[in-house]
Amino acid sequence: LKILCLRFRYRTCLWPEMYGQSGCNAQSGASMYGSMRSNGDPQAFDFQGKMPFTARTPRKPLNLLAVITCFCLPLLIFVVVFAAQTFVLHYESPQVCMLLCGIVLAFVLLLAYFAYSAVVQKTAGVQEPEWYAFVFATGALAWVFAFALGQVNFEVNMQPFYDVYNLNSYPAVDPTQVRGQQLMDAGRMVFKPGSQLDLRYSMAFRNVDVYCVAPVTTSNNATLANYDFWAVGLNCCSGESPDFHCGEFSNPRAHAGLRLMHDNLRPFFRLAVQQAEATYNIKAVQPIFFYWLQDPSLEMSVYQEEGYKYFTLGLFGHLSLQLFLVVVAAMVFSKLTEF
């Protein structure tokens, strides 16, 4: 009889409790055999109802609006500042150009304020403050890059183009009759047919670089009373003998000049002319410096094309960099939301 009572108690009380069924212990709270707990309970049973485990937190969906904003806003900052620094606004109204760049910089600093506020107020319910910090950092980087690259592109390519474009063009200049004082506003000069370089009087001045000069004369290399028109070049002669190899010096069709517009080079070329005056006993009252070419208008357009080319390269370069940074940030931030 005692054995029968123990067997009955085992089947009605202990066995159901082992498998989550309601038995003698009514407080077990378990459902039928093999059932799962409610979805809101982090402690769930496996399919046998034995081993509990912790449910994994689902990954937070990507904030598409934040991604688009973080890609487009720094790109817009770069385009506005880069274009203002590169093109005609910088040349005709430098004050307005600086004002526009300053307004964009103020906007970047406003992004910094928003980023700081989002990070500080993260515990107060601000969602995803890391995107605020990202758009500020990349926006500031875009402004710095655009300002610096635009300044370089303007000084190297666009400013010489605008300078020459706004000066006069003189055809059929006779170097034996015309003086430098008469063509102070010349940007492009075409000399009368038969004009050529007088390489006998070429000279160089060395100061780290070699500054080479050679005067323009007539076809018979007649000695002139005054040499005011000088072809120039950088590092295209030895500086030890009259061996001017600058520009299109060997082109028999070349008898034109494109004005030298780089003010930082002009003093060194002037020193080379002074050396030529002392060495060859010639006179140059008001020398005008230019590059010896066949078609100065074609060469002038090269400056403009180079400016547009580097602007396009800078734009696509920054677009690629910004896209890469946004993709990396999206991957990193999505990992952070899992913890």
Summary of the structure (lengths in Angstrom):
residues: 339
radius of gyration: 39.7
end to end distance: 59.7
largest distance: 145.4
contacts: 999
relative contact order: 0.11
helix: 53%
strand: 14%
